[in-house]
Amino acid sequence: MPVGPRSAVMVRLMAAVLLAAIAAAVPLLAEAGMFAPDPQAPIDARAAERRIKAAYLFKFASYVEWPADAFAAADSPLVIGVASDPALRNELAQMVEGRTIGGRGVRVRTVQPSHPVRGIHVLYAGELADVERDALRRHLASQPVLLVSDLAQARALGSMVHFVPVDERLRFDVDLRPVTAGRLKVSALMLSAARRVERRP
């Protein structure tokens, strides 16, 4: 259905609100020196990066629609998995405690890339070895799991959403090809907030 001018404006405004809400979750990343390549970068900068990634992961789940068979029951929780990043897992667990999405409780779970992935709805994959990436791709094949990664691993993982540093801010891109293959639907609001959306078949 075509989107009228007024509807298009509303989508853009709501997308701006979404980005502003996420950005408000952490201090300015430029002030934190977040993207310094030095492995000895300030601990506060790494903590800021974890907080904003956790905020994104929680918000993403609000703007994605899963097929009915992705949940065992009507009151089953929405589960966000984190692989190979225990610090982010802990940050996210604290952030979502007591919160709900679409009437469902939110849980956070550690995922081992070499093990079958079941009962997960959003999965963030941290830095993985080649063999772990290959195993994770096999386990997630055709599953309705929103796979999120950093830009460096996006192509190898076939992730649906990946984080991209832009002007000392953390943005995200969306690839709709794996989204469609996973039977997921991403809202127009989230797509409008993305830096780039890949739509090619």
PEJOCOR-V569027 format. One record per helix or strand of 2 or more residues. SS is the DSSP state (~ for helix, > for strand). FROM is the first residue (numbers start at 0). LEN is the number of residues. If there is no record, write none. Layout:
ss=SS from=FROM len=LEN
ss=SS from=FROM len=LEN
This chain:
ss=~ from=4 len=19
ss=~ from=28 len=4
ss=~ from=42 len=20
ss=> from=63 len=2
ss=~ from=67 len=3
ss=> from=77 len=6
ss=~ from=85 len=11
ss=> from=99 len=2
ss=> from=103 len=8
ss=> from=121 len=4
ss=~ from=129 len=11
ss=> from=145 len=5
ss=~ from=150 len=7
ss=> from=160 len=6
ss=> from=168 len=7
ss=~ from=175 len=6
ss=> from=184 len=2
ss=~ from=187 len=6
ss=> from=195 len=3
